[in-house]
């Protein structure tokens, strides 16, 4: 199976304009993400899909591959779909890799790639067990519940499931990396926003409302996301070694 990795990189973030170009130990964040993702053993190709020439030029300068896409996309899924169409190559599946997680783990990409490679799976993502109350009750940390076959039942900003009897509950946080069979990706971008999506502001609920099954692979650790300039400073402090892209 040929699997394409796409890193959507939008310039006009409302909280952090130009975020992909923010420097972390003298290297732009998009370089950290790209170099980390390039360590995957199961991707056949890797591209940054961006709406801004400065990001495009930056990726080319450090030796990466990039595609210029429209600035009208509302989701990374839409940007991935355009990137596939622009490339015009035959890929069986696409992995949407978050562009704001500079310490991304290639093993997570491979875990997802192995899942989407299965014949009966067309759509997949990741989750991890969580126990910290501050994470469980934080609406910015998305929770997920799934059935015995690791098929998602619901995603929510609320702590789910609710323990009415106060029994101990295993909570899982959604890790926002997606894998799609290419044919399915072309279908997803045609769907209209759903009611649950509008309530929770979670794109994956649109897919579930339309009957698509999302499979989950479990990882044991999450990734550090950068949402604000302050997060950059926190991240630098967490990098204890002199590792660079």
N, C-alpha and C positions, 0 to 999 in steps of 0.2 A: 504493500500500500504506500502511495506517495502522499506525504503529509506536509502541508505548507504552514509555517509559522508566520503570523502577522502581528506586529506591534502597532496598534493605532496610536498616533501621537498628534493630539490637537493642540494648537498654539493658544487659542483664546479661552483659557480656563478662567472662570469668573473669579475664583479665589487666588489664582496664581498664574497670571498670564506668562506665556513663554516657559512654562514649567519643564518641558523636556530638555531645555537648554540650561537649566540651573546647574551650577557647578557643584560637584561633590568631590572633594580632594583633587581639585583641578581638572576633573573630567566631567563633561555634561551627563546629566542623568540618563538620557537616552542611550548613551554609550554603555553605561553600567548595565542597563536592561538588555541591550543587544548582545553584549559580550557574555552576559550570564546565560541568556537563552541559547546562544550559539554553542554552548557546552552540551546541549541535548544530543543524545545519540540516535534519536528517532525522527528528527525533522529532516526532510529532504531539501528544504529551502527556507530561508528566513528573510523577511523584509519588514522595514518600517513603512507604514502607510500614514502619510501626513498631509495636512492641508496648507503647509507653510514652507516656502522655499528655503528659509534659513535653517529649519530643521532638516529638510532634505539635504542641503549642502553640508550640514554638520555630519550626517550619517555617512555620506560619501567620503568626507574628509578622513574619518577614522577607519575607513575600509569596509563599511557596511553597505547593504543594499537598501534602496528606498524607492517609494512610489509616491508621486504627487496625486492626491485625491481632492474631491470637492470639499468646500468649506461649509456645506449645507447639511452634512450628516448629523443626526441627533444621537446616534449610538455608535459604539465601536463595531457592533455587528454590521451596520450599514457600511462602515468604512472598509471592513474586511471583505464584504461582498464586492465592492467596487474594485478593490485591489486584485481579487481573483479574476474579475472580468478584464482588468487592464493587462494582467500578465498573460492571459490567453493560453495558459499552459494547463495540462491535464493533471490536476491534483485530486485525489480521492477524498481528502479531508483537510480541514483548516482548523488551526488552533489560534484563538484570539488571546494574545498575551498582554497583560496589563502594562502600560508604558510608564506607570508611576511607582513601580516596585523595583528599585535599583538593586536590591539584594535577592532577586528572584532565584529560585532553586531549579536548576535544569532537571533534577530528578522528578519534580512535580510535573514538568512538561512531558517527560517520558511516561509518567504514570497515566496521564491523561491521553497521551498518544496511544498507549497500549490498550486503553479502554475503547477509544473511538475506532480502533482497528478491528474490533470484533464485528462480525457480520450483522448481528441483530441490534447493534447500537448506532444510532444516527446523531445523537445529541448528548453531550456529557459535560460535567463540571466537577469541581473538587469541594471537599469539606474537611473540617478538622474538629476533633473533640475540644470542648472548652469547659472550664469550671470556674473561672474568675467571675464573681458577681458583677463587677464593673463592666465586663465585656458582654455578659449575658443580657444585661439590662440597658446596654447602650444601643440606641436605635441606628447608629451608624455601622454597627456590627450585625450583619444579616445572618439570621438563624434559619436552619432548614431541618425538616423532618422527612424521613424516607421509609419505604417499606422494607420487607425482608429481602428483596432482590436489589436493594440500593437504588430504587427509583424514587425520585423526589415526589413528595406528597404536597408540600407547601414551603414557600420561602416567606420570611417575615422579619420586620424590624422589631417585632415584639418577641419576648422570651417564649418560645414554643418548644415542647408542649407545656401547658400549664398543669402543675401538679396539685390537683384539688385536695388530695389526701395527704399532701406534704411529704410524699415519699421522694426518695432521691431520684433525680432525673439526669439522664445523659443528654447534654446539649451539644449541638454541632453548629459551627460557624461556616457559612459559605465562603469559599475562596473564589474570587471572581475571575477565573480563567475558564474559557469555554472551548469545547471542541465540537465541530459540526461536520457531518458528511457534506461535501460540497453541494450536492443536489438539494439537500435540505436547507442549507444556508440561503440558497436562492429563493426558497419558499418563505423563510422566516421574515425576510425584509419586505415582503408584500403584505404582511399582516397589519391590521389596524390596531392601535393601542386598545388595551382591554380595561374593564372596570376595576379589576383587582390591581392591575398595574398602576392605574391612576390613583388608587388609594395608597398603595405602599411605595410607589415610585420605583418599582423593580421590573426591569424589562423582561426577565425570565418568566414572570407571571403571565405575560401576553402569550407566550408559547404554550404554557400549560392550559390556559383558558381555551386555546384552540386545539387541545387534545394531543399535543406533542409530549412525548415521554423524555424526561431528563434523567440520565443515569449519573450516579455519584461514585467517585473514587475517594477513599479516605486517606488523607495525609496527616502526619503527626505534628506539623508545625506550619504556621502561617507566614505571610510575608509582610514587610514593613512598607506601608503606603505613604507617599508624600502628597499632602493636600494643600499645604501652606508653606510659605518661606520658613516659618519657624520649625517645621518638620525637618527641613534640611539640616539645621543645626543639631537637632536631636539625633538624626541619623549619623552624622559625623562622629558624635560622641559614642555611638554604638559600634562603630568600626574600630576595633581594637588593634587590628593588624595594619600593615601598610599595603594591603591588597588594593589593586587598582585594575581597571578593565584591561 
